[in-house]
Amino acid sequence: MQATRVVLDALKLDAQYTHGDIGWEFWCNEGEALPQRTIDLMQNSDCAMFGAITSKPKEEAAEELAPNLRDKGFVYRSPIVRLRQLFDLYTNLRPCKAYPGNPLNYRNDIDLIVFRENTEGLYAGVEFHPVPDDVRRSLEASSAPMRAFKDVPSDDMAITARIITRKGAERIVRAAFQYAQKHGYKNVTLVEKPNVLRETSGLMTRVARKVALEFPGIELWETNIDAMVMWLVKNPQQYNVLVTSNLFGDVVSDLCAQLVGGLGFAASGNIGSKFAVFEPTHGSAPKYAGMYKVNPMATMIAAKLMLDWLGEADKSAKLEKAIATVIAEGKVRTYDMGGKNSTMEIADAVAAKI
């Protein structure tokens, strides 16, 4: 984030930057990784840049609470998932573009974008463990496959609901088609699994076919998630716009990121109708804290997406050109690219090109 601020200042973006508290430190000391004061701050902002933070499973999170907060009923929740739901940031936009000169590229002709539904699916947070008796009775009465588990104790079973709504499916698919139309792409690929997940992926597929009729110049391609990861490794250059549900989008976009150099180049925009949050898609690296070692380009590319969303097209183009030039020249590289330069040296090199 510090490096990205350097390049935003070089662009002379007319903006006021206000820091908001979020992340592991605040969970440990306050029992809330996303404090209400930060939510209030965001509600009075145009958009937000979200820095990579640590996140851990529920049990581990409870163990790291300050002693005075333990056994007080605090339950860890992912801050970014909460932000997506609080602000209805239903579109997760993840571009995966191979910049020439990057030694980590799988191929140099990859330029695709993933539209991931951001608020539903398996990440909706509807989970049970142990499974309540009334939930069990309802499921066993209405679902023959559930009866196969009738002898499993409720303490030995966990259930996560995969929720797909018609509205959620329709607006993410339409966003993908609108993007394809705006940028001149000829196809949109729906990535689901309707042959097994007949109801949820089935609804997504039916909705996608209906929305596709509104865009006669763009083909709808349909593929299963397992086949898609194979085809992306084999022929990634054939695809431009992918659209899918929450978990599948999380998985397939990380694969796409590796094709173009890894998570050090992977950014995303969490976009709603009125607000947006932009972030690198990698997590945190506490072992490198304070060392200024890691690649800041994912966060810089997230800033590029932010500039697009704000309507700052010229500044967005300048930033992307500067990033691409630094990569192509290959003179300044962080360790992941085989170099020895620091995070801030990358920032200075990109700023100099601006």
Rosetta blueprint (number, residue, H / E / L):
1 M L
2 Q H
3 A H
4 T H
5 R H
6 V H
7 V H
8 L H
9 D H
10 A H
11 L L
12 K L
13 L L
14 D L
15 A L
16 Q L
17 Y L
18 T L
19 H L
20 G L
21 D L
22 I L
23 G L
24 W H
25 E H
26 F H
27 W H
28 C H
29 N H
30 E H
31 G L
32 E L
33 A L
34 L L
35 P L
36 Q H
37 R H
38 T H
39 I H
40 D H
41 L H
42 M H
43 Q H
44 N L
45 S L
46 D L
47 C L
48 A E
49 M E
50 F L
51 G L
52 A L
53 I L
54 T L
55 S L
56 K L
57 P L
58 K H
59 E H
60 E H
61 A H
62 A H
63 E H
64 E L
65 L L
66 A L
67 P H
68 N H
69 L H
70 R L
71 D L
72 K L
73 G L
74 F L
75 V L
76 Y L
77 R L
78 S L
79 P H
80 I H
81 V H
82 R H
83 L H
84 R H
85 Q H
86 L H
87 F L
88 D L
89 L L
90 Y L
91 T E
92 N E
93 L E
94 R E
95 P E
96 C E
97 K E
98 A L
99 Y L
100 P L
101 G L
102 N L
103 P L
104 L L
105 N E
106 Y L
107 R L
108 N L
109 D L
110 I L
111 D E
112 L E
113 I E
114 V E
115 F E
116 R E
117 E E
118 N L
119 T L
120 E L
121 G E
122 L L
123 Y L
124 A L
125 G L
126 V L
127 E E
128 F E
129 H L
130 P L
131 V L
132 P L
133 D H
134 D H
135 V H
136 R H
137 R H
138 S H
139 L H
140 E H
141 A H
142 S H
143 S L
144 A H
145 P H
146 M H
147 R H
148 A H
149 F H
150 K L
151 D L
152 V L
153 P L
154 S H
155 D H
156 D H
157 M L
158 A L
159 I E
160 T E
161 A L
162 R L
163 I E
164 I L
165 T L
166 R H
167 K H
168 G H
169 A H
170 E H
171 R H
172 I H
173 V H
174 R H
175 A H
176 A H
177 F H
178 Q H
179 Y H
180 A H
181 Q H
182 K H
183 H H
184 G L
185 Y L
186 K L
187 N E
188 V E
189 T E
190 L E
191 V E
192 E E
193 K L
194 P L
195 N L
196 V L
197 L L
198 R L
199 E L
200 T H
201 S H
202 G H
203 L H
204 M H
205 T H
206 R H
207 V H
208 A H
209 R H
210 K H
211 V H
212 A H
213 L L
214 E L
215 F L
216 P L
217 G L
218 I L
219 E E
220 L E
221 W E
222 E E
223 T E
224 N E
225 I H
226 D H
227 A H
228 M H
229 V H
230 M H
231 W H
232 L H
233 V H
234 K H
235 N L
236 P H
237 Q H
238 Q H
239 Y L
240 N L
241 V E
242 L E
243 V E
244 T E
245 S L
246 N H
247 L H
248 F H
249 G H
250 D H
251 V H
252 V H
253 S H
254 D H
255 L H
256 C H
257 A H
258 Q H
259 L H
260 V E
261 G L
262 G L
263 L H
264 G H
265 F H
266 A L
267 A E
268 S E
269 G E
270 N E
271 I E
272 G L
273 S L
274 K L
275 F L
276 A E
277 V E
278 F E
279 E E
280 P E
281 T L
282 H L
283 G L
284 S L
285 A L
286 P H
287 K H
288 Y H
289 A L
290 G L
291 M L
292 Y L
293 K L
294 V L
295 N L
296 P L
297 M H
298 A H
299 T H
300 M H
301 I H
302 A H
303 A H
304 K H
305 L H
306 M H
307 L H
308 D H
309 W H
310 L H
311 G L
312 E L
313 A H
314 D H
315 K H
316 S H
317 A H
318 K H
319 L H
320 E H
321 K H
322 A H
323 I H
324 A H
325 T H
326 V H
327 I H
328 A H
329 E H
330 G L
331 K L
332 V L
333 R L
334 T L
335 Y H
336 D H
337 M H
338 G L
339 G L
340 K L
341 N L
342 S L
343 T H
344 M H
345 E H
346 I H
347 A H
348 D H
349 A H
350 V H
351 A H
352 A H
353 K H
354 I L
